[in-house]
C-alpha cells in the first residue's frame, strides 16, 4: 500500500488535516504544510528509481510532542497508514513533524 503513495498523492493535500493516532488514546491533528521532492542523488542513480523520494512536513499543536515512532496517520480521502513520524522541532508556533518516503 505505501508503495502507491507518491509526491503527486500528497501535493494537492497541502493545507489539509491529517490525524495522528498516539497510543493509548490520543489523536493529534496535523496540517500538511510541505510536500517536497528529495533530489540529493545523481541523475543516473535517480533514473534507476521507480519513484522520486520525497518528504512531508506537518504542523501540530505547539505544546504536545509525539516522539519519533511508527504511528497510524489518517486522512479522510487517503485512509489510514502506518508511517514513521519524526518530530523536528518548533517553528512558527507549531511543533513540526517529518515523514520521509524513499
Secondary structure by P-SEA (a helix, b strand, c coil): cccccccccccccccbbbbbbcccbbbbbbbbccccccccccaaaaaacccccbbbbbbccccccccccccccccccccbbbbbcccccccccbbbbbbbcc
